[in-house]
Amino acid sequence: MLGERVIRGIGMTSQGARDRMVDRLRELGIRDERVLSALRWVPRHLFVDEALASRAYANTSLPIGQGQTISQPLTVARMTEALLAGGVPERVLEVGTGSGYQTAVLARLVPKVYTVERIRTLSMRARNVVRGLGLHNVRYHLSDGSWGWAQYAPYEAILVTAAAERVPPPLLEQLAEGGTLVIPVGGHGQPQQLLCIRREGVRFGCRRLQPVHFVPLVHDGGVS
């Protein structure tokens, strides 16, 4: 299988680095072994430019072009851990495919991932890398993520990888009863907070997880 060839080939040359990254994440407070296992499996260096591959397993964000970044491993781990805290969701909506790294981590953990990206080149590159790893439980959509992806709603979980000035109402509407939304919120030049929102009927409970720094969620103004 292509995924096995990737892991046993170029990916295996970085297995030690992945193991050290996971050990560091455990030291920093990540406790969910399912999340740590997925991060150990996914070869992060495949999701960044070759020139940055030597920094792929450092706990830092890296540029991926188009003014976007791949989130630091600790942030990926914290967001994923929060998403799984209430159990494994059947269907997850990811807003902001980006490099596809978070997509791949989710695809190792949940049955179905629906991911939305507004930048075509990023979406296509991510699709190729994720599929190359043998992960075929992901649907891709080119659209403004502020509108979510109503076609497959409701979702038991939604994860947003860019900072919104406020939580987009369509994402709340597309969240299933008892579902969890993990999203960074903060306006331009303002401190950002990672929020974990849980839907209970028509009410939404919210707790803050940690300060973060994400690129802004861009709203293109159209429904798709």
N, C-alpha and C positions, 0 to 999 in steps of 0.2 A: 504494500500500500504506500502511496506517496507520502502520507504523513509519517509512516515509520522510516522511510528513507531520509526524510528531513531530520527527524530526531536522531537517527543513528549516524547521520553524516555530519553536516556542519553543526547541527544542534548539539551533538555529543561533545564537541570540542569545548563547549561552554557549560557543560553539566556541573563542573565543580564551581563555576561562578554562580550558577543558579542555586546550587545548594547553599553557598555562603550568603547569597541574597536572602534566601528563606530563613536561614539561621538568624540573620540580622532583623528580619521582620518579626520573628518570634520574640526576640529581645525587646523590640519596640512595642510589644503588646498584642500582636495578632495571635489569636488563640484557636481559631477555627481551622482544624487540620484539613478540612476539605478545600478551603481557600489556599492554604499553604501548599497542598499537593498540586493544585491546578497551576499555581505560580511556578512551582518547581518544574512542571511539565512543559509549559508554554515557553518557547525560545524567544525571549524578548528581542534579541539582536536581529531577528528576521524582520522586525517591525520598524527599524530605524535605518537611516542611510548607512551604507557600508563604512563610511568614514567615521561614524559615531559608534560602531559596533563594540569597540573596546570599552565604552562607557555604558553599555546597555544594562549592566546589572548593578550599577551604582544606584543609590536611592535618590534619584534626581529626575526631573522632567527633561525632555530633550525635544528640539525642533524637528518637525516632520514635513516642513514646507507649507506653503499657503497660509502662513501666519498662525499655524496650529502647532500643538505639542502633544507628545505622548506623556501621560501622567506618571509621576514617580510611583514606583512599586508600592510604597506604603499607602498612598492614597487609593490606588487600585484595590489593595487588600482590604482597607477599611471600608470602602464603599461596598465591596462584594460581601464582606462579612456582615454588614448591616442589612443587606438585601436578603441574606439567608437566615437571619436571626430567628424569624418566625417559622422556618421550614423551607424546603426547596420549592420555589414557585414553578408551575408548569410552563408559563409563558412570561417572558421578560421582554420589555421594550427598552432598547438602548437608544438614547437621543444623543447623536454625535458619534458616528463610527470612528472617525479620526484614523489613526494608524491601524485599527483593528485589534490591538492588543487586549483591551478590555473585552471586546467581542469574543475573542478566543478563550479568555478565562471564563467568561459566562457560559460559552458553549461546552466547556468541559464539565460544567456543574449543573446545568438545567436542561430539560428536554427541548425547549424551543426558544430561540432568540430572534427577535425582530429588531433590526437596527436601521436607523435613519441618519443620512448624511447629506448635507447640501452641496458639498464640493465633489464634483464628479471624479476627478483624478484620485482623490483620497479614497472614495468609495470603491472604485475599481481596483486600486492597489490592495486595499484591505481584503476585498473579496478573494483576490488571487492568493494572498498569503494564508488566509484562514482556510480556504479550501485545500491549499497545498499541504496543510497539516492534517488533512483527513476529517475535518469538522464540517459536516454537511447538514447540521440542524439549525442553520441560520438563514433568514430571509433578509434581503437588502432592499433599501428604498432610497431613492434620491429625492429629497424634499427638505423643506424648512422644518426642523425638528420641533419648533414651538407648537406646531399643530399635532405633534405625535403621529400616530398611524391608526386612524379610526377603523380602517378595514378589518383589523384583527383584534380590536378591543372587545372586551376588557382584558387587562393584563394583571396578573397577580403581583407583578413587580415592575417598576420603571426606574431606570438609572440614567441620569443626565450627566454628561461629561463636559459641560460648558456652563458658565455662570450666568444665570438669569437675574435681571433686576428684581423680578418678582416671579412667583411660581406661575407658569402659564396655565390658565383655566382648562384648556383642552386636556392637559396631562392629568389633572385631577378628575376630570370627567371620564377618562379612559382607564382609570385605576379601578380594579375590581374591589368588591366588598372585602374588607380585611387585608387589602393589598398594601404594599409598601412602596413609597417613592423616595429615592435618595437623590438629592439635587443640591448643587452649590448655588447660593443666592447672594447677590451683592451688586450694586450699581457701579457704573464707571468711576474709578478712583476711590471707591468705598471698600471697607473690609468685607471679605466674603466669609460666609459660614456654610458648612456642609450640614444640610438638614435631612432628617429622616422623618417622613410624614406617613402616617398610617390612616387608612380610611375605615371609618366605622359608621356605616349608613351614610347620612348626609353630613356627618361631622368628620373633621380631619385633625387628628392629634399630631403634634409636631415637637420634636426635640432636636437640639443642636448637638452635632457630633464633634466638630473641631473647626478651627479657622483653616481656610484653604486659599489657593490662588489658581484660578482657572482662566482660560481665555473666555471672552464673552460669548453668550449664546446669541447668535445673530438672527434677527427676525426679518425675513424677506418680504413679508406682507401678503403672501398668498396661501390659500388652502390647497393641500394636495392629498 
